[in-house]
Amino acid sequence: MEMLRGKENRGQRRGKSRFFAVWLSMILMAVSLWGSGMSVRAAGPEITSPSAIMIEASTGQVIYEKNAEERRSPASITKIMTLLVIFDYIENGKVTLEDEVRTSAHAQSMGGSQVFLEEGEVQTLDTLIKCIAVASGNDAAVAAAEHVAGSEEEFVYLMNQRAAGLGMENTHFEDCCGLTDSDGHYTSAKDVAIMSRELITKYPKIFDYTGIWMEDITHTTNRGTETFTLSSTNKLLKSYQWATGLKTGSTSKAKFCLSATARKDNMDLIAVVMGAEEGKIRFSEAITLLSYGYSVSHIYEDGNEDILPAVPIKGAVVDETAVTYQGPFRYLDTTGQNLDGVEKIISLPEQVQAPVKAGDVAGEAIYLLAGNKLGSVPILFQEDVPEAVYKDFVRKAFGEFLLSA
């Protein structure tokens, strides 16, 4: 018995020694990686939905993706493109928020999610946008589409044109609300993220609508006036403190879909979940994605507000011309790099030949970290500088003569 116990104790000691050796090797590996400048990053989240993606809005950088280019039925997240086209037309001055929109019989006939517009009922475009963004009203989407483009068919044509312009390669729309289950109406998680990013970055006013949890509208019809309460379909507005929008969708074919936007620490993230088996899953997995994104993401930002040196110009009346940055620079890191070491290099020509036009590229600001290029921002000429003709040189020479006299 004592011999057996002795063998058992020796086996336990050997097991503990092997465990200690493995543990020590892992520690040494982590120290080695840290010393070499490499970062140890936690694995991405477990998402059960068949298709998902998360991006940072200002840079468009992908933080997480799963089957993101797989074509799927989008249901009502179709309305993200509907809202984008509407805001395009508002920006171009072709329609206004104050426009009065009369509901057609076709718009009234829409099933699914609706705000119960009646044929002939008049609402402002502003109210219809609320109905689309908050309550996912199919009738409101069709009424707004007909007002913007004359018919739903023409509006859908505009939607597909806009999608093509954004490089949404796995998208084709057949209606403006997503009610159809046609195989010809499809998009992908990646494309949903692309159109969501375009909407929130180009038209941040959309958050005035998608952030509404509950609001009343007034129906005025032949039967009189009555109040109808819009209730948001986006439960993240109450369950995730950083949520700002954006759009839900569900049909028997699409299952449960969501494009969710959030803002924290001056960073906007977009999480798209498609094909979830249950409504609560799309919300919980969006929260999982967003929480992960904020835990691993860090932004380097340069507002580019410093004054750049003028560029000497040859063949013009003036001796130099002013230049400016195209805009700020933002870089998203998800690997734990020390962004304090980012270096900016200004690259401008020693001299340029006239003529130059305002907005033409003069050079660039290049951003480096440990010798690796993170990105760049174009530097543009600020004004038109025409090429001087003979009489310009004579006038310039005469002026210089008078100043020296």
Order of alpha helices (4+ residues) and beta strands (2+ residues): alpha-beta-beta-alpha-beta-alpha-beta-alpha-alpha-alpha-alpha-alpha-beta-beta-alpha-beta-beta-beta-alpha-beta-beta-beta-beta-beta-beta-beta-beta-beta-alpha
